[in-house]
């Protein structure tokens, strides 16, 4: 039985070139299913039926596993049995016709306008780090870009005279406007601060760490957490919190979904529509608190 999992691991590694995370989660899910089969049905992996897989998913839900975890396990089993069928170890894929469980989509947490203002006020423009952090946070909220996109920006991606930034992600380019306060913060940083921070004259990175090298993901997460504590905001703030807040605030103030989709770089409009639910939820809360007949 272990030979099948070992062979699957080799297949994922050498032929599919799967990421470390995919490899780890798929192998874990198949191994867990193997144990379930052995304990509950006295079957081996190659003997599994569609009914076995459906029973396994029901068992997982009964154990308190989330819908997203169960759906991920099914995806792993579909992939595994696709491999088994291709290699001739199974006549068919017993997971192929199993319907995924619809995962409940949680609404993202956003900051209020006042919380955003408080958060953006935290970096003090009294030293190199303060100016840099102020520029980074203003840019993040001004554009709603992802943290990976932020730290990947080069100086050449900015056009402050025109007031926009160019963001390239997955070989797709999008141009996002910048509000005046972000332009000012970036101008101060570029003209007076960055030249003192870069380790080498030819460094292309827009944002660098205190060693003069491109800012890392981990480094930026630490910055976010530091200013959250400094602002004493109880909500959990991540780089994605500012991205969600950017989109929700635009929608609240009249921006259309298609424009927001383009700025966020969403391939599918359904990913952007979640912000409509957020705004409706907020409106309902305001209504229930303020309408005299709702009290």
Secondary structure as GFF3:
##gff-version 3
##sequence-region A 1 295
A	DSSP	alpha_helix	2	10	.	.	.	ID=ss1
A	DSSP	pi_helix	11	15	.	.	.	ID=ss2
A	DSSP	alpha_helix	20	40	.	.	.	ID=ss3
A	DSSP	three_ten_helix	45	47	.	.	.	ID=ss4
A	DSSP	alpha_helix	50	62	.	.	.	ID=ss5
A	DSSP	alpha_helix	67	86	.	.	.	ID=ss6
A	DSSP	alpha_helix	113	120	.	.	.	ID=ss7
A	DSSP	alpha_helix	128	143	.	.	.	ID=ss8
A	DSSP	alpha_helix	147	152	.	.	.	ID=ss9
A	DSSP	three_ten_helix	155	157	.	.	.	ID=ss10
A	DSSP	beta_strand	158	159	.	.	.	ID=ss11
A	DSSP	beta_strand	164	169	.	.	.	ID=ss12
A	DSSP	beta_strand	172	177	.	.	.	ID=ss13
A	DSSP	alpha_helix	180	188	.	.	.	ID=ss14
A	DSSP	pi_helix	189	193	.	.	.	ID=ss15
A	DSSP	alpha_helix	194	197	.	.	.	ID=ss16
A	DSSP	alpha_helix	217	231	.	.	.	ID=ss17
A	DSSP	alpha_helix	239	252	.	.	.	ID=ss18
A	DSSP	alpha_helix	257	264	.	.	.	ID=ss19
A	DSSP	alpha_helix	269	272	.	.	.	ID=ss20
A	DSSP	alpha_helix	274	290	.	.	.	ID=ss21
###
